[in-house]
Amino acid sequence: MAIKTDFLIIGSGIAGITFALRAAEFGDVVMVTKKEAMDSSTNKAQGGIASVFGNLDSFEHHINDTISSGDGLCSRDVVEMVIKDGPERIRELMELGVAFNIQKKETSQNGQPVFDLGREGGHSHNRIVHAHDMTGKAVEEVLVNRARKHDRITLFENHIAVDLITHSTRIKSGLVTTTHEDFCCGAYVLNRETRTIETFSADITLLASGGAGKVYLYTSNPDIATGDGIAMAYRVGATVANLEFVQFHPTCLYHPDAKNFLISEAVRGEGGILIDENGHPFMEKYDPRKDLACRDVVARAIDTELKKSGNDAAFLDISHKDSEFIKKRFPNIYQKCLSYGIDMTKEPIPVVPAAHYMCGGVATDMCGRTDIPRLYAVGETACTGLHGANRLASNSLLEALVYSHRAAKQAIDDFQKTDKQSLPGVPDWDEVGSTDSDELIMVAHNWDEIRRLMWNYVGIVRSDKRLERAQRRIEIINKEIKDYYWNFKVSPDLIELRNIAVVAELIIKCAMHRKESRGLHYNIQYPGHDTHWEKDTLLRRPFIS
């Protein structure tokens, strides 16, 4: 089946749907998402959206906190733009129907509601706009419902993108022919129900497919987070940046039956204290901000404590706060912990760090454009320059809102300038020579091996020796996957395996390149900063010759 649209969006989180709603005012929009529309990282986001609304807060405070967290690698122009644009974008969400927590019976002088602002690690002021402890779900439900009802948006659920389609120009130089990827014109997509590859052609293509937490053994991310957008963009020649900066959330629930459940940073923001198995607080040994230090500091502190003690988990204790306050402020976390026999109003919660957020991604400009014309990237898939070496808590949904708004504005302009008569035809997928696989054990084994080697060798604390071991093994795995991929019919598991293998290799290459410790990248051989490395790490696939 071949489908033609004006705008093709891969992903259904806050970034993708916000873009879709704006683009649909000017053209037809097709959204493809690998599972159900609500299966996104946005839906799992607990904390909220960081933005300046408090009387004592200011844009400059938020800018300084973001740059401090980014540890020397934030783009100040980007930081200022995102933070100053944030309040308007959040008000738009409220107009769409998102019910953020507000202070009862209070309004500002201009009649606007006064938000009940939370605080998280790295923030100097209360500025987290939230909907209890399920902010992402509150936002996602509103946006998905809007998209489903829009007559110019078509949603293809249970469709997983395989590869981007580019129009390639052959350039001859003597006897050498190289391929330059001229512009993006859509994607090949696997229909999970029919197991057939469908061709989606578009004037504008947007990558909004989320992060890559599943590259690691332990992650707070949903199962969909396999780095698809990053891998697909890299394969067609787009530049990726700063993939060594993987944020590990300090506090995932540690329980044998719990999977990917995050204990929000807002728990520490409301007074939660990290303690060891003997009940002793330990964060004061690592940072003067104690439990409100940035995530990289807290994650390394917990990792160090666990390595010293040999224990499996640390503990987060907020039981000293009023029990009714805890239940009201964190209803979802309270109920989830209670379902595992943990009453957070009376006892500490066992926690461990887990891979949480990719600060690197597909490099974009301030309008979400990649260096492949007509290909855009927003959200966690992108590297915009906002986060630098370490994302400030709750800046991710903020970035997604601001960049999807700017990207849509630019993409609409590009679309209207496109000469529709000159667009090339898009070839259908060619399955000639491929057969059904009878060795699915290869997929399962390599999937498990990649995630374990990344956790053990390319995790919170790294070394040259660990990185070299990881590189040797990932090169072999990628070769095995490549050989397998071109001989057998494509399946969802094989697509995801291929993508996490590519992203794993890119993370390793970036980590090996940076000979210092900065932000989320900590190498025991280079424990300090080096001004020589105060720059982005950029990778681009060599031209095919």
C-alpha positions as CSV (number, residue, x, y, z in Angstrom):
1,M,0.0,0.0,0.0
2,A,1.2,3.5,-0.8
3,I,0.1,6.6,1.0
4,K,0.8,10.2,0.1
5,T,0.4,13.1,2.6
6,D,1.6,16.6,3.1
7,F,3.1,16.0,6.5
8,L,4.3,12.7,7.9
9,I,4.9,12.4,11.7
10,I,6.6,9.4,13.2
11,G,5.6,9.3,16.9
12,S,2.6,10.2,19.0
13,G,3.9,12.0,22.1
14,I,3.6,15.6,23.1
15,A,6.0,16.9,20.4
16,G,4.5,14.9,17.5
17,I,0.9,15.7,18.2
18,T,1.5,19.4,19.0
19,F,3.2,19.7,15.6
20,A,0.3,17.7,13.9
21,L,-2.4,20.0,15.3
22,R,-0.6,23.1,13.9
23,A,0.4,21.6,10.6
24,A,-3.2,20.3,10.0
25,E,-4.3,23.9,9.6
26,F,-2.4,24.0,6.3
27,G,-2.3,20.4,5.0
28,D,-3.1,16.8,5.5
29,V,-1.2,15.0,8.3
30,V,-0.4,11.3,8.7
31,M,0.9,10.1,12.1
32,V,2.4,6.7,12.5
33,T,3.0,5.2,15.9
34,K,4.5,1.8,16.7
35,K,1.8,0.8,19.3
36,E,-1.3,2.6,20.5
37,A,-1.2,6.4,20.4
38,M,-1.1,6.6,24.2
39,D,2.0,4.4,24.4
40,S,4.5,7.2,24.6
41,S,7.2,8.5,27.0
42,T,5.0,11.6,27.4
43,N,2.3,9.4,28.9
44,K,4.7,8.2,31.6
45,A,6.1,11.6,32.5
46,Q,5.2,12.3,36.2
47,G,6.9,15.5,37.3
48,G,5.6,18.3,35.1
49,I,6.7,21.2,32.8
50,A,9.3,23.7,34.0
51,S,8.3,27.3,33.4
52,V,8.4,30.7,35.0
53,F,5.1,31.7,36.7
54,G,6.1,32.3,40.3
55,N,6.3,35.9,41.7
56,L,9.9,35.4,43.0
57,D,11.1,33.6,39.9
58,S,12.4,35.0,36.6
59,F,13.5,34.0,33.2
60,E,17.0,34.7,34.1
61,H,16.9,32.4,37.1
62,H,15.5,29.6,34.9
63,I,18.1,30.3,32.3
64,N,20.9,30.2,34.8
65,D,19.7,26.9,36.3
66,T,19.4,25.3,32.9
67,I,22.9,26.4,31.9
68,S,24.4,25.3,35.2
69,S,22.8,21.9,34.8
70,G,24.1,21.6,31.2
71,D,27.7,21.9,32.5
72,G,29.1,24.2,29.8
73,L,27.5,22.8,26.7
74,C,24.1,24.5,26.5
75,S,23.5,27.0,23.7
76,R,22.5,30.2,25.5
77,D,20.4,31.4,22.5
78,V,18.4,28.2,22.5
79,V,18.0,28.2,26.3
80,E,16.7,31.8,26.3
81,M,14.3,31.1,23.4
82,V,12.8,28.0,25.0
83,I,12.4,29.4,28.5
84,K,10.9,32.7,27.3
85,D,8.5,31.0,25.0
86,G,7.4,28.5,27.6
87,P,4.6,30.2,29.5
88,E,2.6,30.9,26.3
89,R,2.9,27.3,25.2
90,I,1.6,26.1,28.6
91,R,-1.3,28.5,28.5
92,E,-2.2,27.0,25.1
93,L,-2.3,23.5,26.7
94,M,-4.7,24.8,29.3
95,E,-6.9,26.3,26.5
96,L,-7.0,22.8,24.9
97,G,-8.3,21.4,28.2
98,V,-5.2,20.2,30.2
99,A,-6.1,20.5,33.9
100,F,-2.9,21.5,35.7
101,N,-2.9,21.9,39.5
102,I,-3.8,25.5,40.6
103,Q,-4.0,27.2,43.9
104,K,-7.6,27.2,45.0
105,K,-9.4,30.6,45.2
106,E,-6.4,32.4,43.9
107,T,-5.9,34.3,40.6
108,S,-3.3,36.7,39.4
109,Q,-4.0,40.4,38.8
110,N,-4.8,39.7,35.1
111,G,-7.4,37.0,36.0
112,Q,-5.1,34.1,35.1
113,P,-5.1,31.1,37.5
114,V,-2.1,30.7,39.9
115,F,-0.4,27.4,39.4
116,D,0.5,25.2,42.3
117,L,4.2,25.1,41.4
118,G,6.4,22.2,42.4
119,R,10.2,22.1,42.7
120,E,12.8,19.5,41.5
121,G,16.5,19.0,41.6
122,G,18.7,21.7,40.1
123,H,15.9,24.4,40.3
124,S,16.4,27.5,42.4
125,H,12.7,28.2,42.6
126,N,9.4,26.5,42.5
127,R,8.5,26.4,38.8
128,I,7.1,22.9,37.9
129,V,3.6,23.1,36.5
130,H,2.0,19.8,37.1
131,A,-1.1,17.7,37.1
132,H,-0.6,15.8,40.4
133,D,2.0,13.2,39.7
134,M,0.6,12.2,36.3
135,T,1.3,15.3,34.2
136,G,2.3,13.5,31.0
137,K,-0.9,11.4,31.1
138,A,-3.0,14.5,31.5
139,V,-1.4,16.2,28.6
140,E,-1.3,13.1,26.3
141,E,-5.0,12.3,26.8
142,V,-6.0,15.8,25.7
143,L,-3.7,15.9,22.7
144,V,-4.6,12.4,21.5
145,N,-8.3,13.1,21.7
146,R,-7.8,16.3,19.8
147,A,-5.8,14.5,17.1
148,R,-8.4,11.7,16.7
149,K,-11.2,14.2,16.2
150,H,-9.3,16.4,13.6
151,D,-10.6,15.7,10.1
152,R,-7.1,16.4,8.5
153,I,-5.1,14.1,10.8
154,T,-5.0,10.4,10.1
155,L,-3.5,8.2,12.8
156,F,-1.9,4.8,11.9
157,E,-1.4,2.9,15.2
158,N,0.6,-0.3,15.4
159,H,2.8,0.8,12.5
160,I,6.5,0.9,13.0
161,A,8.8,2.9,10.8
162,V,11.6,0.9,9.1
163,D,13.7,3.5,7.3
164,L,13.4,7.0,5.9
165,I,13.2,7.5,2.2
166,T,15.5,10.1,0.6
167,H,15.8,11.3,-2.9
168,S,19.5,10.7,-3.7
169,T,21.6,12.5,-6.2
170,R,24.5,10.7,-7.8
171,I,27.7,12.7,-8.1
172,K,30.4,11.3,-10.3
173,S,34.1,12.3,-9.8
174,G,36.4,10.4,-12.0
175,L,35.8,6.7,-11.4
176,V,34.2,7.3,-7.9
177,T,30.5,7.6,-7.4
178,T,29.3,8.9,-4.0
179,T,25.8,9.3,-2.7
180,H,24.6,12.5,-1.3
181,E,21.2,12.3,0.4
182,D,19.4,15.3,-1.2
183,F,16.1,15.5,0.7
184,C,13.7,13.3,2.7
185,C,10.4,12.3,1.1
186,G,8.8,9.9,3.6
187,A,9.4,6.5,5.2
188,Y,8.9,2.8,4.8
189,V,6.6,1.6,7.5
190,L,5.7,-2.0,8.8
191,N,2.1,-2.7,9.4
192,R,2.3,-4.8,12.6
193,E,-1.0,-6.5,11.9
194,T,-0.5,-7.5,8.2
195,R,3.3,-7.8,8.5
196,T,3.6,-5.9,5.2
197,I,5.8,-2.9,4.4
198,E,3.9,0.2,3.3
199,T,5.2,3.3,1.6
200,F,4.4,6.6,3.1
201,S,5.5,9.6,1.0
202,A,5.4,13.1,2.2
203,D,6.5,16.7,1.5
204,I,7.7,17.1,5.1
205,T,8.7,14.3,7.5
206,L,9.0,14.8,11.3
207,L,10.8,12.5,13.7
208,A,9.2,12.6,17.1
209,S,9.7,9.0,18.1
210,G,11.2,9.6,21.6
211,G,14.3,8.3,23.2
212,A,16.4,5.2,23.5
213,G,16.3,4.0,27.1
214,K,15.8,0.4,26.0
215,V,19.4,0.4,24.9
216,Y,20.1,-0.2,28.6
217,L,19.2,-3.1,30.8
218,Y,17.5,-1.0,33.4
219,T,15.4,2.0,32.3
220,S,12.4,4.0,33.3
221,N,11.3,4.2,29.7
222,P,8.4,2.4,28.1
223,D,9.2,-0.5,25.7
224,I,8.8,1.7,22.7
225,A,12.0,3.7,23.5
226,T,14.4,2.0,21.1
227,G,16.0,5.0,19.5
228,D,14.2,4.5,16.1
229,G,14.3,8.2,15.0
230,I,18.0,8.6,15.9
231,A,19.0,5.4,14.1
232,M,16.9,6.1,11.0
233,A,18.2,9.7,10.7
234,Y,21.8,8.5,11.0
235,R,21.4,5.9,8.4
236,V,20.3,8.5,5.8
237,G,23.2,10.8,6.6
238,A,21.8,13.2,9.2
239,T,24.2,14.5,11.9
240,V,23.7,13.2,15.4
241,A,25.1,14.9,18.5
242,N,26.1,14.4,22.1
243,L,24.9,10.8,22.5
244,E,27.4,10.2,25.3
245,F,25.1,12.2,27.6
246,V,22.6,9.6,28.8
247,Q,20.7,10.7,31.8
248,F,20.2,8.1,34.5
249,H,17.2,8.9,36.7
250,P,18.4,8.4,40.3
251,T,15.2,6.9,41.6
252,C,13.4,4.0,39.9
253,L,11.3,1.7,42.1
254,Y,13.3,-1.4,43.0
255,H,11.0,-4.4,43.3
256,P,11.2,-7.8,41.5
257,D,7.7,-7.3,40.1
258,A,7.9,-3.6,39.1
259,K,8.9,-2.7,35.6
260,N,10.1,0.7,34.5
261,F,8.3,2.6,37.3
262,L,9.7,6.0,38.1
263,I,9.7,7.6,41.5
264,S,9.4,11.2,40.5
265,E,12.1,13.7,41.3
266,A,9.3,15.8,42.7
267,V,9.3,13.5,45.8
268,R,12.7,14.8,46.6
269,G,11.5,18.3,45.7
270,E,8.8,18.0,48.4
271,G,11.3,16.9,51.1
272,G,12.2,13.3,50.3
273,I,15.6,12.2,51.6
274,L,17.9,9.5,50.2
275,I,19.1,7.2,52.9
276,D,21.2,4.0,53.1
277,E,20.0,0.6,54.6
278,N,20.8,1.9,58.1
279,G,18.7,5.0,57.7
280,H,21.6,7.4,57.3
281,P,21.3,10.3,54.8
282,F,24.2,10.4,52.4
283,M,23.7,13.1,49.8
284,E,25.4,15.8,52.0
285,K,28.7,13.9,51.2
286,Y,28.3,14.6,47.5
287,D,26.8,18.0,47.0
288,P,25.9,21.1,49.2
289,R,22.4,20.9,47.7
290,K,22.0,17.5,49.2
291,D,18.9,15.7,47.9
292,L,18.1,18.6,45.5
293,A,21.3,18.2,43.5
294,C,21.1,17.6,39.8
295,R,20.3,14.2,38.5
296,D,23.9,13.3,37.4
297,V,25.2,14.0,40.8
298,V,22.5,12.0,42.6
299,A,22.7,9.0,40.3
300,R,26.5,8.8,40.7
301,A,26.1,9.2,44.5
302,I,23.7,6.3,44.7
303,D,25.8,4.2,42.3
304,T,28.9,4.9,44.6
305,E,26.9,4.0,47.8
306,L,25.7,0.7,46.3
307,K,29.2,-0.3,45.1
308,K,30.6,0.4,48.5
309,S,27.9,-1.4,50.4
310,G,27.2,-4.2,48.0
311,N,23.5,-3.6,48.4
312,D,21.0,-3.8,45.6
313,A,19.1,-0.5,46.4
314,A,19.2,2.8,48.3
315,F,16.0,4.2,49.9
316,L,14.0,7.4,49.4
317,D,12.2,8.5,52.6
318,I,9.3,11.0,52.7
319,S,7.5,9.3,55.5
320,H,8.3,12.3,57.8
321,K,5.8,14.4,55.8
322,D,2.0,14.4,56.6
323,S,0.4,11.3,55.2
324,E,-2.5,13.1,53.7
325,F,-0.2,15.5,51.9
326,I,1.7,12.6,50.4
327,K,-1.4,10.8,49.2
328,K,-2.8,14.0,47.6
329,R,0.5,15.2,46.1
330,F,1.6,11.8,44.8
331,P,-1.6,9.7,44.3
332,N,-0.2,7.6,41.5
333,I,3.1,6.8,43.1
334,Y,1.4,6.1,46.5
335,Q,-1.0,3.6,44.9
336,K,1.7,2.0,42.8
337,C,4.0,1.5,45.8
338,L,1.1,0.2,47.9
339,S,0.4,-2.4,45.3
340,Y,3.8,-3.8,45.9
341,G,3.4,-3.7,49.7
342,I,5.3,-0.4,50.3
343,D,3.4,2.3,52.2
344,M,5.4,5.5,51.4
345,T,3.6,7.4,54.2
346,K,5.2,5.0,56.7
347,E,8.4,3.6,55.2
348,P,11.1,4.4,52.7
349,I,10.9,3.4,49.1
350,P,13.7,1.2,47.7
351,V,15.2,2.9,44.6
352,V,17.9,2.4,42.0
353,P,19.2,4.5,39.1
354,A,18.0,3.7,35.6
355,A,18.5,5.0,32.1
356,H,16.0,7.8,31.7
357,Y,16.6,10.4,29.0
358,M,18.8,11.0,26.0
359,C,20.3,14.5,26.1
360,G,21.8,13.9,22.6
361,G,20.0,13.0,19.4
362,V,19.5,14.2,15.9
363,A,21.2,17.6,15.6
364,T,18.7,20.4,14.7
365,D,18.7,24.1,14.3
366,M,16.4,26.4,16.3
367,C,13.4,25.5,14.1
368,G,13.8,21.7,14.4
369,R,15.4,21.3,11.0
370,T,18.0,18.5,10.5
371,D,20.7,18.8,7.9
372,I,18.6,16.6,5.6
373,P,16.2,19.0,3.8
374,R,12.5,18.4,4.6
375,L,13.4,16.2,7.6
376,Y,12.6,17.6,11.0
377,A,13.2,16.2,14.5
378,V,11.7,17.3,17.8
379,G,11.4,16.0,21.4
380,E,13.8,13.5,22.8
381,T,14.8,12.3,19.4
382,A,16.4,15.7,18.8
383,C,19.5,17.4,20.1
384,T,18.7,21.1,20.1
385,G,21.3,22.6,22.4
386,L,18.9,23.1,25.3
387,H,20.1,20.4,27.6
388,G,23.9,20.5,27.1
389,A,25.6,17.8,29.1
390,N,22.8,17.2,31.5
391,R,19.1,18.0,31.3
392,L,17.5,20.1,34.0
393,A,14.5,18.3,35.5
394,S,11.2,18.9,33.7
395,N,12.8,20.9,30.8
396,S,12.0,18.1,28.4
397,L,8.2,18.6,28.0
398,L,8.9,22.3,27.8
399,E,11.4,21.8,25.0
400,A,9.0,19.5,23.1
401,L,6.2,22.1,23.3
402,V,8.4,25.1,22.2
403,Y,10.2,23.2,19.4
404,S,7.1,21.5,18.0
405,H,5.5,25.0,17.7
406,R,8.6,26.5,16.0
407,A,9.1,23.4,13.8
408,A,5.5,23.4,12.6
409,K,5.7,27.1,11.7
410,Q,8.9,26.5,9.7
411,A,7.7,23.3,8.1
412,I,4.4,24.9,7.0
413,D,6.5,27.6,5.3
414,D,8.7,24.9,3.6
415,F,5.7,23.0,2.5
416,Q,4.1,26.0,0.9
417,K,7.3,26.7,-1.0
418,T,7.7,23.2,-2.3
419,D,7.3,22.7,-6.0
420,K,4.8,19.8,-6.0
421,Q,5.4,19.1,-9.7
422,S,9.1,18.4,-9.3
423,L,8.8,15.8,-6.5
424,P,10.1,12.4,-7.6
425,G,8.2,9.1,-7.4
426,V,8.9,7.0,-4.3
427,P,9.7,3.3,-5.0
428,D,7.9,0.6,-3.1
429,W,9.7,-1.7,-0.7
430,D,11.5,-4.5,-2.3
431,E,11.4,-7.9,-0.5
432,V,12.9,-9.9,-3.3
433,G,15.2,-12.7,-1.9
434,S,14.1,-12.4,1.7
435,T,12.4,-15.2,3.6
436,D,10.7,-15.8,6.9
437,S,13.3,-16.2,9.7
438,D,13.7,-19.6,11.4
439,E,16.4,-18.3,13.8
440,L,14.6,-15.8,16.1
441,I,17.0,-16.7,18.9
442,M,19.6,-14.4,17.2
443,V,17.3,-11.4,17.8
444,A,16.5,-12.3,21.4
445,H,20.2,-13.1,22.3
446,N,21.6,-9.9,20.7
447,W,18.9,-7.8,22.2
448,D,19.8,-9.0,25.7
449,E,23.6,-8.8,25.1
450,I,23.5,-5.2,23.9
451,R,21.5,-4.0,26.9
452,R,23.8,-5.8,29.3
453,L,27.0,-4.6,27.8
454,M,25.7,-1.1,27.7
455,W,24.7,-1.2,31.3
456,N,28.0,-2.8,32.5
457,Y,30.5,-0.9,30.2
458,V,28.8,2.3,29.1
459,G,26.7,3.2,32.2
460,I,26.8,5.8,35.0
461,V,30.6,5.4,35.5
462,R,32.8,4.6,32.5
463,S,36.5,3.9,31.7
464,D,38.5,3.6,28.5
465,K,38.9,-0.2,29.0
466,R,35.1,-0.7,29.4
467,L,34.4,1.4,26.4
468,E,36.9,-0.4,24.3
469,R,35.4,-3.8,25.2
470,A,31.9,-2.4,24.4
471,Q,33.1,-1.1,21.0
472,R,34.7,-4.4,20.0
473,R,31.5,-6.4,20.8
474,I,29.0,-4.0,19.3
475,E,30.9,-4.0,16.0
476,I,30.5,-7.8,15.8
477,I,26.8,-7.6,16.8
478,N,26.1,-4.9,14.2
479,K,27.7,-7.1,11.5
480,E,25.6,-10.1,12.6
481,I,22.4,-8.0,12.5
482,K,23.2,-6.5,9.1
483,D,23.8,-9.9,7.6
484,Y,20.6,-11.2,9.1
485,Y,18.5,-8.1,8.2
486,W,19.1,-8.4,4.5
487,N,18.3,-12.1,4.3
488,F,15.0,-12.3,6.2
489,K,11.7,-10.5,6.2
490,V,11.4,-7.6,8.5
491,S,9.7,-8.0,11.9
492,P,9.0,-5.5,14.7
493,D,11.6,-7.2,16.9
494,L,14.2,-7.1,14.2
495,I,13.6,-3.4,13.5
496,E,14.0,-2.5,17.1
497,L,17.1,-4.7,17.5
498,R,18.7,-3.1,14.5
499,N,18.0,0.4,15.9
500,I,19.2,-0.2,19.4
501,A,22.4,-1.7,18.0
502,V,23.0,1.5,15.9
503,V,22.3,3.8,18.8
504,A,24.4,1.7,21.2
505,E,27.4,2.0,18.8
506,L,26.8,5.8,18.4
507,I,26.8,6.2,22.2
508,I,30.0,4.3,22.5
509,K,31.7,6.3,19.8
510,C,30.7,9.6,21.4
511,A,31.8,8.4,24.8
512,M,35.2,7.2,23.6
513,H,35.7,10.5,21.8
514,R,35.2,12.7,24.9
515,K,38.4,12.6,27.0
516,E,37.0,14.3,30.1
517,S,34.2,14.0,32.6
518,R,31.3,16.5,32.1
519,G,27.7,16.3,33.1
520,L,26.3,12.9,32.5
521,H,29.5,11.5,31.0
522,Y,31.9,10.3,33.8
523,N,35.1,8.5,32.8
524,I,37.4,7.5,35.7
525,Q,40.5,8.0,33.5
526,Y,39.5,11.7,33.0
527,P,37.7,12.8,36.2
528,G,37.8,16.6,35.6
529,H,36.7,19.1,33.0
530,D,39.0,20.1,30.1
531,T,38.2,23.3,28.3
532,H,39.3,21.7,25.0
533,W,36.2,19.5,25.2
534,E,33.7,22.3,25.8
535,K,32.1,21.6,22.5
536,D,29.5,19.2,21.0
537,T,30.3,15.7,19.9
538,L,29.1,15.4,16.3
539,L,28.8,12.2,14.2
540,R,27.7,11.7,10.6
541,R,27.6,8.5,8.5
542,P,30.3,8.7,5.8
543,F,29.0,9.0,2.3
544,I,28.7,5.6,0.5
545,S,31.3,5.1,-2.1
